[in-house]
Amino acid sequence: MKLSSKMARCGLSPMRKFNGEAAKTVERGIKIYHLNIGQPDIRTPQAFYDALKSFNQPVLAYAPSSGMPELLDAVRGYYKRIGVELSRTQILPTSGGSEALQMTMATILDDGDELLVEHTRAILISNPGNPTGSVLTPEELKLMLDIAKEHDLILVCDEVYREFVYGGEPLMSALQFAGYEENVVVIDSVSKRFSACGARVGMVISKNKAFMSEVMKWCQCRLCSATVDQVAAAALYALDPSYFDEVRAEYKNRRDTLMRKLRELPGVVCEEPKGAFYVMAALPVDDADTFQHWLLSDFDDHGETVMFACGEPFYATPGKGKNEVRMAYTINCQDLERAGGRRRRGAICAAVGKRKEKRKPAAFSGHRKPELGNTKTGAVFRPCFFASI
Ligand SMILES: Cc1ncc(COP(=O)(O)O)c(C=O)c1O
């Protein structure tokens, strides 16, 4: 039977690709440190659960496709605190940022249209960035906005990591720049910001009326995003901004810990991330995929091993990122220290092919000079949602 060629072209999520193998590793009694997925371990705020507990409508009905008023107003309050005035119609709640991205792309792009190359319709950026942790300065963001405006393009700014910036400066949202109302779409989500990935609440935000009325058609096609989750998400958006101080400090601490561990590893190349909670690193291996298989099937150090997301699927440029991995610092510092140690031992054991490992990974070469494939080397990253969905 012939199935969609679009799906045939779409690879598996690099974050979840090794899950089957990982389950077998766990069955063998081995603990895995998961650096492969951006699933925060920070406690979800109590306000979320309190709102869930007090939800007692006699019928769990559909919510409006345009979103529940209490969530829309809570989101407006949150944006007002960063100086952005929004009306209810400028916000459309979705099932997570992933659905917000899908709807946005489906609304902007026709078959054959591309992002950032010929036939360009839109520019998609993640700021702070997944997978590199890069943070645009206000000047850089303004430059992107100017390009979008000049060429009548939409700048889709995925700002789901907005509060996780470690240089002391608050991140400027694309919505904070006046004069670009027609050109800006912001993707938002409770998943990372409030450590509530399972709530599946995100949103598309834009002041472009024509765009929003087209997205509304998608919202109506899928009826609504979950009623109960919207109610509880409203409590999250109403939290005092001081909530983020401790969370940001914790992630910064983790970033510093992971960077220190990575710098101890010979042959590893990576740049310090300025935001979000990911590090992209080039390892002294030929093939990160083979290395990950080996870490799960043959390696263990005192009953422990480590998982990361392989770098290649994050790139649009063919052949880039083969020796790179993305690590999420969403586990605590103590575990990061141990995970860093595991990887170090893994790398050293692989290089010398001894200790209790049965065999070294076929593609391992301890001597190859790693190439840090990022935008500086001319390589282009695939928009992260293509890699993650
Ligand atoms: C930049 C970015 N946007 C959106 C998402 C989607 O998150 P969710 O669908 O849980 O809101 C992710 C997930 O990792 C992400 O990194």
The ligand as a Tripos MOL2 file, in Angstrom:
@<TRIPOS>MOLECULE
LIG
   16    16     1     0     0
SMALL
NO_CHARGES

@<TRIPOS>ATOM
      1 C1         12.1010   25.4440   20.3830 C.3       1 LIG1
      2 C2         10.9660   24.4960   20.6690 C.ar      1 LIG1
      3 N1          9.7220   24.8280   20.2800 N.ar      1 LIG1
      4 C3          8.6770   24.0360   20.5100 C.ar      1 LIG1
      5 C4          8.8280   22.8140   21.1490 C.ar      1 LIG1
      6 C5          7.6220   21.9740   21.3570 C.3       1 LIG1
      7 O1          7.2570   21.8670   22.6910 O.3       1 LIG1
      8 P1          5.7660   21.5490   23.1390 P.3       1 LIG1
      9 O2          5.0350   20.9470   21.9840 O.co2     1 LIG1
     10 O3          5.9000   20.5870   24.2720 O.co2     1 LIG1
     11 O4          5.1900   22.8450   23.5660 O.co2     1 LIG1
     12 C6         10.1160   22.4160   21.5610 C.ar      1 LIG1
     13 C7         10.3310   21.1310   22.2160 C.2       1 LIG1
     14 O5         11.4130   20.7150   22.5520 O.2       1 LIG1
     15 C8         11.1960   23.2850   21.3110 C.ar      1 LIG1
     16 O6         12.4480   22.9810   21.6990 O.3       1 LIG1
@<TRIPOS>BOND
     1     1     2 1
     2     2     3 ar
     3     2    15 ar
     4     3     4 ar
     5     4     5 ar
     6     5     6 1
     7     5    12 ar
     8     6     7 1
     9     7     8 1
    10     8     9 2
    11     8    10 1
    12     8    11 1
    13    12    13 1
    14    12    15 ar
    15    13    14 2
    16    15    16 1
@<TRIPOS>SUBSTRUCTURE
     1 LIG1         1 GROUP 0 **** ****
